């Protein structure tokens, strides 16, 4: 042992250095404890029960196109779409002059336990669409559905095609029985009736743990080891805290709608099979004759590409565009590559198909 080495040698020195980095990282995280997602200015233009419809304030001159209504999933909060100024799909769309609305489902409680998919799709979503159309005096709008919100948007557009001018889906499951769909394999064995009977409102924490269990090492231990083993400045700490708040901010699910979604989509695959009915009407994807843009991540472990890609064969549109991107499920919202590629692709695609003034 050389005189320059501390007791225990090089391994002890490396261990002490790691402890110092971890202590510094923890201090940075404590300082960033109040970091919150969001930031783009918006106004509530409609509210009903737990739902709020927001219209974002413009950041650039209008693009002269129909407004874009974004529909997110029920299981997480839509704050992921506006996480912070440099990682915000909504902000990038506003910078391109798009008129952006967001449907925020809110947080259901015991009074909502009997809400069904018909209530969400032909009820809440339909009334939000009507609000936007009335505000702009137009017959149809542009609809962007994300994840489960994309599945809802497919159903809505198939049932109400005249109200959707252009349809965009993003990381959206269509075929729920593809071989590489880990979540589907797990959910197919779920006794959903017992779960809903026990809870009424299915806890968000339960669902969140199920998602994390798909890749437990990468989504759990690995990210924390990586966090504590490197340098962490104030901005990185704030970024991390915003992401963690979003990941673990999972609203509960209305039991009746949750049971229908699990049974009809994950267990019976009715959407892809063409046997799905919502509100007594068959959901026929062949009715999707409007232009359709389908974006999905090639590294997505929650909605694998094989689950999204079948939309091309099922939709009735003669103007269908598939856009696979090298990203995971969350990376599609916040990665640096997606921040450039996704808003640009949406803007360019809409510009080519909707160049008219929105009132025409």
N, C-alpha and C positions, 0 to 999 in steps of 0.2 A: 504494500500500500504506500503510495507516495505521500509526502508531507502535505501536498496541496489538497488532497482529498479529505472530505469530512468523514467521520466515523460511518462505516457501512459502505464507503466507496461510491462509485459512479451511480449505482442503483439508488442509494439513499439520496444523492443530490438530485436525481431525476424525480424522485418521489416528492421531495420538498418543493421543487419547482412546480410540479403539478398542483400541489396543495395551495401554493401561492396564487397560481392562475385561477384555481377554483374559487378561492376566497375573493379574488378580485371580480370574477364573473358574478358571484352571488351578490356582491356589493352593487355592481352595475344593475342587476335585476331588481334589487330592492329600490334603487333610485328610480327605476322605470316602472314601478308598481302601478302608477296611475295612468299609464299609456292606454289609450282607448282607440278602437278602430273607428273609422268614419272621418268625415271632415268636409265633404262636398256639400255646399249649401242646397237645401231643398225645402219644399213647402208641402204640408199635408193638404191634399185637395179633396179627399174623400175618406170617410171612416165608417166602418160597420162592424159591430161586435168587436172582436179582437184585431180585425184587419185595418190597415191604413194604406192608402194609395198616395205615394209621394210623386211630385214633379220636381226635377232638379233644375236649379237655376242655370241659365246658359253661361258658357265660358267662351263661346265664339259666335260669330254671326250665323244665323240659321242656315241650314243646308237646303231648305226648301223642300223637305220631304215629309212624309207622314210620320207622326211620332212613333217612338219605339217603347213598347211596354215590356218590362223585364219581369219574368215570373220565376222565382227561386223555389227551392225545395222546402218542405215542411220541417225537415229534421234538423236543419241548422239555420242560423241567422244570416240574412243577406248582407251583413256587414263585410263579408269576405269580398264583395264586389266593389267596396270602397274602403279598403283596409287603411290606407294612408296615401298621401298625395302622389308618391312615386310608385305605388302598387295599387292601382284603382282602375278596373275595367270601366266603371262608370265615368270616371274623370277623363279617360282617354277618348271615350265616345263623345262626351261634352266638348272636348277640345276640337273635335271634328265637326262641330256644329249640329250634332243630332239633338233632338228634343226627347229627353229620356224620362220615362216614368218607371217607378218600381212598386210592385205589389209586395207589401210586407204582411205576412200572414199573422204576425203577432204570436202570443203565447196562450194556447188554450188552457182552460181550467175545467173543473168538474162539470160546469154547465154545458160544456162543448162535447162531452164524451159520446153523444149519440150522433154527432155530425158525420155524414157519409160523403163519399167521393162526389156524388151528385151535388151536394151542398157546396163543395169547394169549386167544382168545375163549372156546372151550370148555374150556380148561385153566385158565390163571391167573385170568381174570375169573370163571369159574364157581366156582372154589374160594373166591375172596374173597366172592362172594355167599353161598355156603353157610356160610362162617365168620360173617358178619353175621347171617344168619337163625338159625343155631344159638345165637348169643349172646343173641338176643332171643326165642327160641322162637316165631317167627312164620313163616308160609309165604311171604311176599313182602315186598319192600322198595321204597323209592323210589330210582330210578336217574337220575343226572344225568351225561350224557355231553357232553364239550366237544371241539369240533373233530374230529380223527380219533378221539378217544375217544368222541365222539357217534356216529360211524359204527359203531364197535365195539359201542356200546350198542344201536343199532338192530338190528344182527345178533344180539346176544345176546338181546334181548327178543323178537325174532321166533322164535328157536330155543327159548327157554325162557320163554314168556309167563306161565306160572303163578308164576314167581318174581319178577315185576316188577309191583308194585302201581300205580305211576304212573311214567311215563317223561318225562324232560325232556331236550331236546337244545338245545345252545347253539353257535352258529356252526358248524353241522354240515353238511358236504356230503352231498347225497343224489343229485342229478343232476350228474354230473361232466362233462357235455358241453354246458353252456349256452354261448352265444356269447361272453359277457363274462368267462368264466373264464380269466384269463391264465395261471395256473399250469397248468391242464389243457392248454391249447394247447402249452405248453412241454414238459410231461411226456409228451404223446402221441407225440412224436418221439424219446423217449429209448430208447436200446438198453440196457434194464435188465439183460438177461442179461450183456452185456459188463461193465457196471458192477459187478454183484455178483460176477462171476467174477474181476475184478481186485482187489476189496477184501475180499469175505467179509462183513465188518462195514462198512457204508457210512458213511463219516465224517460226523459231525454238521456239521462246518464246511462240507462240500460242500453239504449241504441248506440250511444257513442262508444261504449265499451266493446260492443260487437264490431264496430268498424275498426277500432284499434286492434282488435284481436286478429284481424285478417293478416296483418304484418306486425306482430308484437315487438320484434326486436328493432326493426327499422323505425317504427312509429313510437316506440317507447324508449328502451334503454339507450339505443344508439344515438338518438338526437341529443339526449342529456349528457352522455359521455363526450360527444363532440363539442357541445356547448361549453362544458367546464374544462376542456383540455386545451382551449385556444384563447387568444386575446379577444375580449368583448368590449367594444366601446359603447358609449351611451346610445348612439343611434341603433346599433345592432341589438342592444338590450331592449330598446323600445319596440323594435320590429318583432323580436321574439315574444314579448309579452302580449302584443296585439294578436299575434297568431295563436298563442296559447289561449287567450280569452275567447277567440272565435271557436277553436276546436272544442273547448269544454262548455260552450254556451249553447246547449242543445235543448230547445223547447220540448215539452211533452207532446204526445200525439193523441188526438181524439181517437178513442178506442175503436169506434165503428169504422171510421175511414181507414185507420191503420190495418184493421183486420181485412177489409176489402182489398186494400192495396197488396198486402202480403199474399192473400189467397188468389186473387184474380190475376195478378201480374207475376209474382215470384213462383207461386206453387202451380198455377194452372196455365200460365203464359198466354192468357187470352188475347192480349193486344196483338202479338205476332200471329196467333192462330186465326184471328178475325172473328172471335166469338165474344168479344167484350161488349157489354152493354152498360151504359151510364144513363141513369134517369129513364130507363125503359127504351132507350134508343141505341142501336148498334153503332159502335165506333169502327167505321170502315176507313182505314188509312188510304184506300183508293180515292177517297174524297179530297185528299190533299192535292189539289190541282194548282194551287198557287206555287210560286217559286219557293224552293226549300234549300236552305244551307245547313249542312250538318257538320259541326265541328266536334272532334273527339281526340283524346290523348292516346298515343300509342303506348304509353307507359302507365295507363290508368289501371289501378288494381281494384277499384270499386265498380267502375263501369268500363269493362274491357272493350277494346275496339270491336270485337266480335259481337258485342251486345248492341252497339250503335249502328254499325255499318249496314245491317239488313234493312234499314229504313229506305235505302235506295230502291230496293226491289218491291217494297210494300207500298210506298207512296205513289199516288196517281199522277204526280207532276211530271211534265215533260221538261221542266227546268229544275233539275236536282243537282246539287253540288256537294260532294263530300270533301272535307278538308281535314285530314289527319295531321296532327302536330306532335312533335317529339316532346311530350310533357305528361306528367301524371295528373291525377284528379285535381289536386290543389294547385299544382303548378300551372294549370290552364288559367287560373285567375291571377296569380301573383308572381310567377317567374319572370325574369327580365325578358326572356325570349317571347313569352306569351304576351307581355305588356306591349311589345311591338307588333307581333303578328296578328293577334286576335282582333283588336279594335280596327286595325288597318284592313283586315280581311272583311269584317262586317261592314265597315264604311264603304269600301270599294264595291262589294257585292250589292249593297243597297243602292248606291249611286247609279250603278248600271241598270237597275230594275225599277227605280222609283225617282226619276229625275224631275218629275213634275212638282209644281207647288202643291203643298199639302191640302189646299182647298179645292184643287181641281178634280 
